[in-house]
Amino acid sequence: MKVATEFNVDLLIAVEHLQKKGFEIDRKPTAKVTDEMYEELRIQFQGKTIKKEHEKRVEERKNYIEKIEKPRNKSFKIWKPRNEKEEAEFISLVAEFEGKGYTKSAQVSKYIVENRLGNKYQNISGVLEMTKNGETWDFHGGFPPNVYAALCRCLNLGNNESGAKPGKFVPYKDLNNKY
C-alpha cells in the first residue's frame, strides 16, 4: 500500500484506521486501495505530513536567522529581513549555494554574476556601487554588504580580500526601471 508511504504513516496504522472505518483491506504492502479508502487516509493523515513539512521549514528558518544574527565582522550591521519576501529570497539564496562546496566568497561572487542571481532575487539584490583603486562602477545584480555578509556566514566562507569596496546600494524593487 504505497499510500502509507505517501502520507508518511506506518502500513499497519493505515490498515487499522481503514478497518475501524469499516473498510475491508489486507494487511499487506500490495493491498489495493479504493478511491474512498484513499480519501479517508488523506483526510486522516495528510495534515500530519503538512505539519511535519511546516515544522521543518520553521526549523530551517530558525537556523538561517541564527546564523545571520551572529556577525563576524563588526563593520556590517546585522541584517534582518524586513518582510517575508526578503526572508524567503534569502533562504532560497542560501539553499542555492549549499552543497556546491564553495570555501571562499569570491566563488560565490562569480556564481552570482555568471548566473545573474540579481534577476532572481529582486527583493534583496539591486545595483551596488563598487570602488577599487579609484575606479567606481555599478554592479548590477549585487547584494548589499550586510546581506552578502549574512550569506557568507551561513555558508561559512572565507574572504579573498579583493580590495573592492562596496558603496551605495539601490534595491531593484526601488529602481522603478531606472536601469
Secondary structure, 3 states (H helix, E strand, C coil): CHHHHHCCCCHHHHHHHHHHCCCCCCCCCCCCCCHHHHHHHHHHHHHHHHHHHHHHHHHHHHHHHHHHCCCCCCCCCCCCCCCHHHHHHHHHHHHHHCCCCCCEHHHHHHHHHHCCHHHHCCCCCEEEEEEECCEEEEEEEECCHHHHHHHHHHHCCECCCCCCEEEEEEEHHHCCCCC
